[in-house]
Amino acid sequence: MRLVDTHAHLDDVRFGADVEDVIRRAVDAGVTQMVTVGTDLPSSRAAVALAQSHDEVYATVGLHPHHATTLTRAVLDEMRDLVGCPRVVAIGETGLDFFRDLSPRETQCEAFRVQLQLAVETNKPVVVHIRDQPGRSQAHDEAMAILHGWAVDLPASRCADLMARLGVLHCFSGGERWARAALELGFFLGIDGPVTYPSAKGLQAMVADLPLEALLLETDCPYLSPQPQRGCRNEPAFLPYIAAQVARLKGEKDQHVGQVTAANARRLFHLPAVPE
């Protein structure tokens, strides 16, 4: 298989001592391309540096909603400069997090809108984080309203340039209603380690029902280790566990899931094909 881990945090301090080995193990496991994701200005700088020094790694630039209060004109200007690097493939991780509420909700919404505009200016897709309090939907309600207003105002040429895919809802947890709404807008859905957890029956049923052409595979490492590695630091080499679970749920072969989801990643992020 030639898998693509479309959401990793390789700049995390937990990878500080052995990131080279982490990347090597990923390639050995068939994960030939990785997207390392910026969550604030320092991590965006680090993501770009990693991408510039490793052929297998690409970067995103963004402010996670936890860091929405750090958005200033100077920060936005540097983000725009970083996006000019050819190894940067998306804006994000941006969005709304009403679970931890580490930034005021109005500030999160404003930072989200600003980064969506940056995506338009730089012709990049967006990596979107949405997390709610258990049993509630305020973050999904607000985020999808913002995304809908943004998407419907995009010029036709923008959608054509992105082949009608605007971004990905990372580590999707919103349920069937929001999944269908996201697909209609032109977003992929990111599937992570939780799909392997025995208790995740609702997520598993949704993945089984969704078209494979709508899905991306993610580790979100070092977080959310898949079930066979629970309790361990997650890393891109564990992505085959997620691919195998998606294959089981959909009654497909692992190789087919790998091929389709890798093609989805290349389509969204404009990644080059990996030679056999």
Protein Blocks (a to p, Z undefined) as FASTA:
>chain_A
ZZddfbdcfkbmklmmmmmmmmmmmmmnopabccdddfbfklmmmmmmmmmmomkbccdd
dddfklmmmpcfklmmmmmmmmmpmkbcbecdedddfklopacfklmmmmmmmmmmmmmm
nopacdddddddehiaklmmmmmmmmmmmmmmpcfklmmmnnopabdcehiaebjmlmmm
mmmnopacdddfklmpmklmmmmmmmmmpcfklpccdekiaghiafklgoiacdfklmmm
mmmmmmmmnopafklmmmmmmmmmmmmnopacddZZ
